[in-house]
Amino acid sequence: MVLVVAIAFLFLFTPAQERVSNQLQKWMDAILEEFGPAREYPVHAYYSVERSVHLSNPTNSHSISFRYELPIPEIRTDFGNSDSGFELLDGTQIPAVTLQEITNMILNISGAGNQVHVPLNEEYLIEDEAIVLSTTSEVYWPPVGQSSDRCSVDRCVIWQGDIPSGQSITLIVRYDVMGSSFTWWGGDRAPDEAPRSTQGFSMDNSNSGTYDDYERLGQLNTMYDQFGAHKQWYDRDPGPGNNWAIDGTHSVVVAYANEIASGLAPEDESDPYAFAHAAFIKIRDEIAYMPGTNPARSGAGCISDARGDCDEQSNAWMSVLRTRNIPAWYEFGPLANSEFSNWEAHAWANTIFPFSTEWCNAQGIALEACYIEGEVDVVNNRWLLHTPTTMTEWIESPSAGGEAAYDFYRPLSIGCANCWSETWKTVEGPVISGGTYRVPLVIGV
């Protein structure tokens, strides 16, 4: 590193300063990418993770009732939860690539022997047919609906019952997970080891489309209407006021977005992909990772404080995108470290970008199906990258103004405060195949 700095000092005082500086930056990037701080991810991993939901009743006089909604994860593909992806001009449907599949979901009460295998298909079990887990609790998996005996957001298991005074109860949930890395990004710094579309349909600045392409019929226009057109999203205040997590109208966000746009090359001014990537880099490099607040910082708050955790930096990035009506929405699930030895709650973003019309026509892809629908995780420097170290529980579904996200964040109804905790731990594996790869903490533009 001393030699590199010395060379830099000499080169920066030559007549070819700009050209040499650019080359030096490339060398520095290569050195940091190879030897600098990075996260290591498996290409494929199979593991079992155990979730413990602990509820307690601190009162000494009476029992309390509870109701908890536990998501049933769907198969996660490179097109959200869809099993089909690109469609060719001749009508051929290209199957989506499976990125995550939960092969088993098993419930039991800690200290009790009764185990329940949750069906992962479209089977339902109504409250009248609930399965007893313990002397004071039961489970069932009803359809989605508005009443208290229905799932409020998406397919779920409802765990409900009573906790006697001074006692506690713990639900153990085991998930057997098959996960694969995947990148939607075709840029030079996308990890070569991470699988891509089998047809090579990855996106970079050379084949991305324009804002006008969101007017195409199909998923692009649907997601624009359901997410992009709503500049304010997910109100955390249940009262008459507003506390938007995502707000593309806030003056702080608008000024930040305009600053990003002003730095784009002229040929990128109408390109939502280029704008979103520039926003990703700016937030990643300027906003420090810090523990979040309660409630979580809004996008504007995260930008103003120049700090935030995973969902707060996602709020910031998605707020910036909403200033340009670029669709963006949440994805939730636990996050493991590289060794799968530690887990924590996590939130990141999804977005959808159109390919250019010229590129679509050259590839023989129908325009209405010519797009990518990928993940962006700012705090982990994962630009359009999925890794097996995140277990997707739920991808946000459309709602009027983010009410689905509000409900997902609040799965528990119980008659006491501060009597709920959750932990995650790996109980088997991981079994890794295909090797591993590194993603630097910062470098990766």
C-alpha positions in Angstrom: 0.0 0.0 0.0 2.9 2.4 0.7 4.2 1.7 -2.8 0.8 2.4 -4.3 0.6 5.7 -2.5 4.1 6.6 -3.6 3.3 5.8 -7.2 0.1 7.8 -6.9 2.0 10.8 -5.6 4.3 10.7 -8.6 1.7 10.1 -11.2 -0.6 12.9 -10.0 2.1 15.4 -10.9 2.6 14.3 -14.5 1.0 16.2 -17.4 -1.3 13.2 -18.0 -2.8 13.7 -14.6 -6.4 12.8 -15.4 -5.6 9.7 -17.5 -3.1 8.4 -14.9 -5.5 9.2 -12.0 -8.2 7.1 -13.7 -5.8 4.2 -14.2 -4.6 4.4 -10.7 -8.2 4.4 -9.4 -8.8 1.2 -11.4 -5.7 -0.4 -9.8 -6.8 0.7 -6.4 -10.3 -0.7 -7.0 -8.7 -4.0 -8.1 -6.5 -4.2 -5.0 -9.4 -3.4 -2.7 -11.7 -5.9 -4.4 -9.1 -8.6 -4.0 -7.8 -7.9 -0.5 -10.1 -5.3 1.1 -13.1 -5.8 3.5 -15.7 -8.0 1.9 -18.6 -10.3 2.5 -18.3 -13.9 1.3 -21.4 -15.6 -0.1 -22.0 -19.2 -1.3 -23.2 -19.9 -4.8 -25.7 -22.5 -3.5 -26.5 -23.5 0.1 -28.8 -25.9 1.8 -29.5 -25.3 5.5 -32.0 -25.5 8.3 -32.8 -22.5 10.4 -34.8 -22.4 13.6 -36.9 -19.4 14.7 -38.0 -19.0 18.3 -40.9 -16.8 19.0 -41.0 -16.2 22.8 -44.1 -14.7 24.5 -44.4 -14.0 28.2 -47.1 -12.9 30.6 -45.6 -10.7 33.3 -48.9 -10.2 35.2 -49.6 -12.0 38.5 -53.4 -11.8 38.3 -54.8 -13.0 35.0 -54.0 -14.8 31.7 -53.6 -12.9 28.5 -54.6 -13.8 25.0 -52.4 -13.6 21.9 -52.6 -14.0 18.1 -49.5 -14.1 15.9 -49.3 -14.3 12.1 -46.4 -16.3 10.8 -45.7 -15.9 7.0 -45.6 -19.1 4.8 -42.7 -18.3 2.4 -43.4 -18.8 -1.3 -40.9 -20.0 -3.8 -38.6 -17.0 -4.6 -37.6 -16.7 -8.3 -35.7 -14.2 -10.4 -39.2 -12.7 -11.1 -40.5 -12.3 -7.6 -42.8 -15.2 -6.8 -43.7 -15.9 -10.4 -42.8 -19.2 -12.0 -42.4 -17.7 -15.5 -40.0 -15.0 -16.7 -39.2 -13.8 -20.2 -41.6 -14.4 -23.1 -40.3 -14.6 -26.6 -42.0 -13.1 -29.7 -43.0 -16.6 -30.8 -45.0 -17.0 -27.5 -42.4 -19.2 -25.8 -42.5 -18.8 -22.0 -39.1 -19.1 -20.4 -39.4 -20.6 -16.9 -38.2 -18.4 -14.0 -35.0 -19.4 -12.1 -35.7 -20.6 -8.6 -33.6 -18.7 -6.1 -35.1 -20.0 -2.8 -37.4 -22.9 -1.9 -38.5 -23.8 1.6 -38.8 -27.6 1.5 -40.2 -28.0 5.0 -41.8 -25.7 7.6 -42.3 -27.5 11.0 -43.9 -26.0 14.2 -43.8 -27.1 17.8 -44.0 -25.6 21.2 -40.7 -25.7 23.2 -40.9 -28.5 25.7 -43.9 -30.2 24.0 -43.7 -33.1 21.6 -46.4 -32.3 19.1 -45.0 -31.2 15.7 -47.0 -29.8 12.9 -45.9 -29.8 9.3 -47.2 -26.7 7.5 -48.3 -27.4 3.9 -46.4 -25.1 1.6 -48.9 -25.3 -1.3 -52.3 -23.6 -1.5 -53.9 -25.7 1.2 -56.0 -24.0 3.9 -57.1 -24.9 7.4 -59.8 -22.8 9.0 -60.1 -21.9 12.7 -62.8 -24.4 13.5 -60.3 -27.1 12.4 -57.3 -25.7 14.2 -54.5 -28.1 15.4 -53.7 -28.1 19.1 -50.0 -27.3 19.8 -50.2 -27.2 23.6 -52.8 -27.0 26.3 -53.1 -23.3 25.7 -52.4 -22.7 22.0 -53.4 -23.8 18.5 -52.5 -23.2 14.9 -54.3 -22.9 11.6 -53.6 -21.5 8.1 -56.6 -19.7 6.7 -57.1 -17.7 3.5 -56.4 -14.0 3.3 -59.2 -11.7 4.5 -60.3 -8.9 6.7 -61.7 -10.7 9.7 -59.7 -11.8 12.7 -59.8 -15.5 11.6 -58.0 -14.7 8.3 -54.4 -13.8 7.3 -54.2 -10.1 6.9 -51.3 -9.8 4.4 -50.6 -13.1 2.6 -50.5 -16.8 3.2 -49.7 -17.4 6.9 -50.0 -19.6 9.9 -52.1 -18.1 12.8 -50.8 -19.1 16.2 -53.2 -18.1 19.0 -54.0 -19.0 22.6 -53.7 -17.9 26.2 -50.7 -17.4 28.5 -51.4 -18.0 32.2 -50.2 -15.3 34.6 -46.5 -15.3 35.3 -45.8 -17.9 32.5 -44.3 -17.9 29.1 -44.6 -19.9 25.8 -42.2 -20.3 22.9 -43.0 -21.4 19.4 -40.2 -23.1 17.5 -40.4 -22.9 13.7 -37.9 -24.9 11.6 -37.3 -24.1 7.9 -35.4 -26.3 5.6 -34.1 -23.9 2.9 -32.5 -24.4 -0.5 -31.0 -21.1 -1.7 -28.9 -20.0 -4.7 -27.1 -16.8 -5.6 -28.3 -14.8 -8.6 -27.4 -11.6 -10.3 -29.6 -9.5 -12.6 -26.7 -7.2 -13.2 -24.6 -7.4 -16.3 -22.0 -4.9 -15.3 -18.2 -5.5 -15.2 -18.2 -5.7 -11.4 -21.1 -8.2 -11.1 -19.7 -11.3 -9.4 -18.8 -13.8 -12.1 -19.6 -16.8 -9.8 -23.2 -15.8 -9.2 -25.6 -17.4 -11.7 -27.4 -15.2 -14.2 -30.3 -15.7 -16.5 -29.8 -18.9 -18.5 -30.3 -16.8 -21.7 -27.8 -14.1 -20.6 -30.5 -11.5 -20.2 -28.8 -9.3 -17.6 -29.0 -5.5 -17.4 -26.3 -2.7 -17.5 -26.1 0.8 -18.9 -25.8 -0.5 -22.5 -29.2 -2.2 -22.7 -31.4 -0.4 -20.1 -34.6 1.3 -21.2 -36.2 4.7 -20.5 -38.9 6.1 -18.2 -41.4 6.0 -21.1 -41.0 2.2 -21.2 -43.0 1.9 -18.0 -46.0 2.6 -20.2 -45.7 -0.8 -21.8 -48.6 -3.1 -21.2 -48.0 -5.9 -18.7 -46.0 -6.1 -15.5 -44.0 -2.9 -16.1 -47.1 -0.7 -16.2 -48.8 -2.7 -13.5 -46.0 -2.2 -11.0 -45.7 1.5 -12.0 -49.4 1.9 -11.2 -49.2 -0.1 -7.9 -45.9 1.3 -6.6 -44.2 3.9 -8.7 -47.1 6.3 -9.1 -47.4 6.6 -5.3 -44.7 9.0 -4.1 -45.7 8.5 -0.4 -45.8 5.0 1.0 -46.3 3.1 4.3 -47.7 5.4 6.9 -46.4 4.3 10.3 -48.9 6.6 12.2 -52.2 4.9 12.8 -53.8 8.2 13.8 -54.9 11.2 11.7 -51.3 12.3 11.0 -48.8 10.9 8.6 -45.4 9.3 9.1 -44.4 8.0 5.7 -41.5 5.6 5.6 -41.1 6.3 1.9 -41.7 9.9 0.7 -40.7 11.1 -2.7 -42.3 14.5 -2.0 -40.2 15.5 1.0 -37.9 18.5 0.3 -34.8 16.7 1.6 -35.4 13.7 -0.6 -36.2 15.8 -3.7 -33.0 17.9 -3.3 -31.0 14.7 -2.8 -32.5 13.2 -5.9 -31.9 16.3 -8.0 -28.3 16.3 -6.9 -28.0 12.7 -8.1 -29.7 13.5 -11.4 -27.4 16.4 -12.0 -24.4 14.1 -11.9 -25.7 11.7 -14.6 -24.2 11.7 -18.1 -26.4 13.3 -20.7 -27.2 10.0 -22.3 -28.4 8.6 -19.0 -30.9 11.4 -18.1 -33.9 9.4 -19.3 -32.7 6.1 -18.0 -34.3 4.9 -14.7 -31.6 2.2 -14.3 -28.8 4.7 -14.4 -30.6 7.0 -11.9 -31.3 4.2 -9.5 -27.8 2.9 -9.7 -26.3 6.3 -9.0 -28.7 6.7 -6.0 -27.6 3.3 -4.7 -23.9 4.3 -4.9 -24.5 7.7 -3.2 -26.5 6.3 -0.3 -24.2 3.3 0.1 -21.1 5.6 0.3 -22.5 8.6 2.2 -24.9 7.1 4.8 -23.3 5.3 7.6 -24.7 2.0 9.0 -26.1 2.6 12.5 -28.7 0.9 14.6 -32.1 2.1 13.7 -34.7 4.1 15.7 -38.2 3.1 16.7 -40.1 3.7 14.6 -37.5 3.4 11.8 -36.2 6.5 10.2 -38.0 7.6 7.1 -36.2 8.0 3.9 -35.9 11.7 4.6 -34.8 11.1 8.1 -32.1 8.7 7.0 -30.7 11.1 4.5 -30.8 14.1 7.0 -29.1 12.1 9.7 -26.6 10.5 7.2 -27.1 7.2 9.1 -29.5 4.3 9.2 -29.9 0.6 9.4 -31.1 -1.8 6.7 -34.7 -0.8 6.4 -33.9 2.9 6.9 -31.4 3.0 4.1 -33.9 1.1 2.0 -36.4 3.7 2.9 -34.0 6.4 1.7 -33.2 4.6 -1.6 -36.8 3.9 -2.4 -37.8 7.5 -1.5 -35.3 8.8 -4.0 -36.7 6.4 -6.6 -40.2 7.5 -6.0 -39.3 11.1 -6.9 -38.9 9.7 -10.4 -41.9 7.3 -10.1 -39.6 4.3 -10.3 -41.4 1.3 -8.7 -39.7 0.0 -5.6 -41.1 -2.2 -2.8 -40.0 -4.1 0.3 -38.6 -7.6 0.8 -38.4 -9.0 4.3 -36.6 -12.0 6.0 -33.7 -12.9 8.3 -30.1 -12.3 7.3 -27.2 -14.6 8.2 -23.5 -13.8 8.3 -21.2 -15.6 5.9 -20.8 -18.5 8.3 -24.5 -18.8 8.9 -23.7 -18.6 12.7 -25.5 -15.3 13.4 -28.9 -14.1 12.2 -30.8 -10.8 12.4 -34.0 -9.3 11.1 -33.5 -7.7 7.7 -35.3 -5.6 5.1 -34.2 -4.7 1.6 -35.8 -3.4 -1.6 -37.1 -4.7 -4.9 -37.4 -2.8 -8.2 -38.3 -3.3 -11.8 -36.4 -1.9 -14.8 -37.2 -2.1 -18.5 -34.8 -3.2 -21.1 -34.5 -0.9 -24.1 -36.8 -1.5 -27.0 -33.9 -2.0 -29.4 -32.3 -4.6 -27.2 -35.6 -6.4 -26.7 -36.3 -6.6 -30.4 -32.7 -7.9 -31.1 -33.2 -10.6 -28.5 -36.6 -11.6 -29.7 -38.3 -10.8 -26.4 -41.9 -9.5 -26.3 -41.8 -5.9 -25.1 -44.4 -6.5 -22.4 -42.2 -9.2 -20.8 -38.8 -7.5 -21.4 -37.7 -6.3 -18.0 -35.9 -7.4 -14.8 -37.4 -7.5 -11.4 -34.5 -7.7 -8.9 -33.3 -7.1 -5.4 -31.2 -4.1 -4.1 -29.7 -4.2 -0.6 -27.9 -0.9 0.0 -26.2 -1.7 3.4 -24.7 -4.9 2.1 -23.6 -3.5 -1.3 -25.8 -5.9 -3.2 -26.8 -4.2 -6.4 -29.3 -6.5 -8.2 -27.9 -9.5 -6.3 -29.6 -12.3 -4.4 -27.6 -14.4 -2.0 -28.6 -17.5 0.0 -27.7 -15.7 3.3 -31.0 -13.9 3.2 -34.1 -16.1 3.7 -37.0 -14.4 2.0 -40.1 -14.5 4.1 -42.3 -12.1 2.2 -42.1 -9.8 -0.9 -44.4 -6.8 -0.5 -47.7 -7.2 -2.3 -49.5 -4.1 -3.7 -51.8 -2.2 -1.3 -53.4 1.2 -1.4 -50.6 3.0 0.3 -48.3 0.4 1.9 -50.8 -0.9 4.4 -49.6 -4.5 3.7 -46.1 -3.4 4.9 -47.7 -1.9 8.1 -49.4 -5.2 8.9 -46.4 -7.3 8.1 -44.3 -5.3 10.6 -47.0 -5.9 13.3 -47.7 -9.7 13.3 -48.6 -9.9 17.0 -51.7 -9.0 19.0 -51.3 -9.4 22.7 -52.5 -7.8 25.9 -49.1 -6.6 27.3 -46.1 -4.5 26.3 -42.5 -5.7 25.9 -43.4 -9.3 26.2 -42.3 -10.6 22.7 -38.9 -11.6 21.5 -37.6 -13.5 18.5 -34.3 -15.3 17.8 -32.9 -17.3 14.8 -30.2 -19.9 14.7 -28.8 -22.4 12.2 -29.6 -26.0 13.3 -28.2 -27.9 10.4 -25.7 -27.1 7.6 -25.0 -25.1 5.6 -24.1 -27.5 2.9 -22.4 -25.3 0.3 -22.0 -26.2 -3.4 -20.5 -24.3 -6.3 -18.0 -22.5 -4.1 -18.1 -19.0 -2.7 -17.4 -15.5 -3.9 -16.6 -12.1 -2.4 -18.6 -8.9 -2.5 -16.5 -5.9 -1.3 -18.1 -3.6 1.3 -18.0 -0.6 -0.9 -16.3 -1.2 -4.3 -18.7 -2.5 -6.8 -19.9 0.4 -8.9 
